[in-house]
Amino acid sequence: MFFDYHVIIENLPYLLQGLVVTFKLAGLALAGGIFFGMLVGLGRISQRNLIYYPVSAFVNFLRNIPLIIIIFWVYFILPIMVGRNIDPFLAAALAFIIFESTYFGEIFRAGYQSISKDMVGSAYATGLTYWQVARYVTIPIAFRRMLPSLITQSIITFQDTSLAFVIGLHEFVTRANVVNNLEYRSIEIYSFVAVVFLILCYIGSRISLHFETKYRKANVL
Amino acid sequence: MKKFSPGFAGAEPNSKEACMAFNYNFDWSILWSDPYGMWIIQGIGYTLLIGACAWVIAFLLGVLIGTMRVSNLRILRFLATLYTEVFRNIPFLVQLFFWYYAVPMLFGPLTPIINKISNLNLYVAIVGLGLYTASRVAEHVRAGYASISRDQYQAALSTGMSQVQMYRYIIIPYCLRLIIPPITTEFLTIFKNTSIAMVISVSETTFMTYQIDAETFHGFEATTAAMVIYFFIGMSVVKLMDLVEAKFRIPGLSGRGG
């Protein structure tokens, strides 16, 4: 039993196309997750009970449920709602956006809450307007504080896209599985998939660590 | 019961289900009708079994690796860092495939024998999930050590304790109390991650809901039920950990005011 890398090279175009799907899905999940996450985060610090309680219930409920279940649920309910079959990619993207928005929401909530009232007060005292305070004080600082967690959560999202496998979306892992069923070279194929994820996610975690150290030194965190 | 193969759940194009989709009949009685009710209960049993067994591995190994990360020996630190980086940066799904499909092949002529072990997928799921979660527990343990002040270590050593005694009697008991909140999250996550074991056909809750869909086309009802089940498991875990925290609390030591 030796490591036969030919099986990887022969199937590389097919596998890389899967990686493109993975990146597309992760990109959509991140864009949607961050956008709705901002809103969810706002809802979580809202003074109005009518907003705070439903949003909190939504977040706390979803955070207790496995992502696979949410993917299946969306995959099952969409055809019922629209009356026809839908693309697994669409179902996966929607499930990821819903799921990740709760996680990003908690990051944004922590970011919003990390801005002290004193700092905002001082900013106003120097004569800045509301938008200037946001533009020059609160947003830059909150962004720097949240950046490491945002990158970490983005890596987790990227890893989570592999779960779209369960509804048969032809992304990276599903394609690796297809190749494995044809070639029966599990060691080579799954090592390759693992190494690709390892390299990409390791780079991501280094970037996150870089910003964390940088901002910690600058006393922003 | 069929093996899990992705993409055949739910609506297939031009299938019977596709036509049904326009006027879907909700039938919640599927959840307690024979044999599906028993399937769900069996699924819950496996979810709890995998989560609990994997947790034992994850916790013990996590404390060990987290301790290795702050060791004086460079080689131990390196090995522990390597372990956490590798296990954290590869999706659990991929790890599970690797353990289940690739690792038995490493044994060459023994492969057919290994693949014949009954319930192999269950053991792989437990060990795989345990190893994966250990890397996450290790990170929390390391953070716990970092938050204990140097004085604490020095005080322990100055009473004449050895390095091992210091960790055994002072640092580890203290550290574990400090990290109860993040550990609770991991304990919660381990039960959520048991759902991924479905991809190697372990009959846990998610796999069972998938099976119910394959047999009855009522995947929506089954998945909704699974949502509620996982939610209650999560709630119970949080309550359980609250009890653990209260039981082991040392007055005046924790941030909650004892």
HADDOCK unambig.tbl for C-alpha pairs under 7 A between the chains (distance, minus, plus):
assign (segid A and resid 1 and name CA) (segid B and resid 108 and name CA) 6.37 0.50 0.50
assign (segid A and resid 61 and name CA) (segid B and resid 231 and name CA) 6.75 0.50 0.50
assign (segid A and resid 64 and name CA) (segid B and resid 230 and name CA) 6.67 0.50 0.50
assign (segid A and resid 64 and name CA) (segid B and resid 231 and name CA) 5.31 0.50 0.50
assign (segid A and resid 64 and name CA) (segid B and resid 234 and name CA) 5.65 0.50 0.50
assign (segid A and resid 65 and name CA) (segid B and resid 192 and name CA) 6.35 0.50 0.50
assign (segid A and resid 65 and name CA) (segid B and resid 227 and name CA) 6.11 0.50 0.50
assign (segid A and resid 65 and name CA) (segid B and resid 230 and name CA) 5.68 0.50 0.50
assign (segid A and resid 65 and name CA) (segid B and resid 231 and name CA) 6.01 0.50 0.50
assign (segid A and resid 66 and name CA) (segid B and resid 192 and name CA) 4.68 0.50 0.50
assign (segid A and resid 66 and name CA) (segid B and resid 193 and name CA) 6.64 0.50 0.50
assign (segid A and resid 66 and name CA) (segid B and resid 195 and name CA) 6.75 0.50 0.50
assign (segid A and resid 68 and name CA) (segid B and resid 195 and name CA) 6.92 0.50 0.50
assign (segid A and resid 69 and name CA) (segid B and resid 206 and name CA) 6.92 0.50 0.50
assign (segid A and resid 69 and name CA) (segid B and resid 223 and name CA) 6.45 0.50 0.50
assign (segid A and resid 69 and name CA) (segid B and resid 227 and name CA) 6.73 0.50 0.50
assign (segid A and resid 72 and name CA) (segid B and resid 223 and name CA) 6.94 0.50 0.50
assign (segid A and resid 73 and name CA) (segid B and resid 220 and name CA) 6.17 0.50 0.50
assign (segid A and resid 73 and name CA) (segid B and resid 223 and name CA) 5.82 0.50 0.50
assign (segid A and resid 73 and name CA) (segid B and resid 224 and name CA) 7.00 0.50 0.50
assign (segid A and resid 76 and name CA) (segid B and resid 10 and name CA) 6.15 0.50 0.50
assign (segid A and resid 76 and name CA) (segid B and resid 219 and name CA) 6.35 0.50 0.50
assign (segid A and resid 76 and name CA) (segid B and resid 220 and name CA) 5.33 0.50 0.50
assign (segid A and resid 77 and name CA) (segid B and resid 220 and name CA) 6.25 0.50 0.50
assign (segid A and resid 79 and name CA) (segid B and resid 21 and name CA) 6.06 0.50 0.50
assign (segid A and resid 80 and name CA) (segid B and resid 21 and name CA) 5.31 0.50 0.50
assign (segid A and resid 80 and name CA) (segid B and resid 22 and name CA) 6.57 0.50 0.50
assign (segid A and resid 80 and name CA) (segid B and resid 24 and name CA) 6.22 0.50 0.50
assign (segid A and resid 83 and name CA) (segid B and resid 21 and name CA) 5.51 0.50 0.50
assign (segid A and resid 83 and name CA) (segid B and resid 22 and name CA) 4.42 0.50 0.50
assign (segid A and resid 84 and name CA) (segid B and resid 18 and name CA) 6.53 0.50 0.50
assign (segid A and resid 84 and name CA) (segid B and resid 21 and name CA) 6.44 0.50 0.50
assign (segid A and resid 84 and name CA) (segid B and resid 22 and name CA) 6.82 0.50 0.50
assign (segid A and resid 85 and name CA) (segid B and resid 11 and name CA) 6.35 0.50 0.50
assign (segid A and resid 85 and name CA) (segid B and resid 13 and name CA) 6.66 0.50 0.50
assign (segid A and resid 85 and name CA) (segid B and resid 18 and name CA) 6.48 0.50 0.50
assign (segid A and resid 159 and name CA) (segid B and resid 91 and name CA) 5.06 0.50 0.50
assign (segid A and resid 160 and name CA) (segid B and resid 91 and name CA) 6.82 0.50 0.50
assign (segid A and resid 162 and name CA) (segid B and resid 93 and name CA) 6.92 0.50 0.50
assign (segid A and resid 165 and name CA) (segid B and resid 6 and name CA) 6.46 0.50 0.50
assign (segid A and resid 166 and name CA) (segid B and resid 6 and name CA) 4.92 0.50 0.50
assign (segid A and resid 166 and name CA) (segid B and resid 7 and name CA) 6.67 0.50 0.50
assign (segid A and resid 167 and name CA) (segid B and resid 6 and name CA) 5.48 0.50 0.50
assign (segid A and resid 167 and name CA) (segid B and resid 7 and name CA) 4.66 0.50 0.50
assign (segid A and resid 167 and name CA) (segid B and resid 9 and name CA) 6.82 0.50 0.50
assign (segid A and resid 168 and name CA) (segid B and resid 6 and name CA) 4.70 0.50 0.50
assign (segid A and resid 168 and name CA) (segid B and resid 7 and name CA) 3.71 0.50 0.50
assign (segid A and resid 186 and name CA) (segid B and resid 101 and name CA) 5.84 0.50 0.50
assign (segid A and resid 186 and name CA) (segid B and resid 102 and name CA) 4.66 0.50 0.50
assign (segid A and resid 187 and name CA) (segid B and resid 102 and name CA) 4.40 0.50 0.50
assign (segid A and resid 190 and name CA) (segid B and resid 98 and name CA) 5.59 0.50 0.50
assign (segid A and resid 190 and name CA) (segid B and resid 102 and name CA) 6.90 0.50 0.50
assign (segid A and resid 194 and name CA) (segid B and resid 90 and name CA) 5.83 0.50 0.50
assign (segid A and resid 194 and name CA) (segid B and resid 94 and name CA) 6.47 0.50 0.50
assign (segid A and resid 197 and name CA) (segid B and resid 89 and name CA) 6.59 0.50 0.50
assign (segid A and resid 197 and name CA) (segid B and resid 90 and name CA) 5.51 0.50 0.50
assign (segid A and resid 198 and name CA) (segid B and resid 86 and name CA) 6.57 0.50 0.50
assign (segid A and resid 198 and name CA) (segid B and resid 89 and name CA) 4.97 0.50 0.50
assign (segid A and resid 198 and name CA) (segid B and resid 90 and name CA) 5.35 0.50 0.50
assign (segid A and resid 201 and name CA) (segid B and resid 89 and name CA) 5.33 0.50 0.50
assign (segid A and resid 202 and name CA) (segid B and resid 89 and name CA) 6.19 0.50 0.50
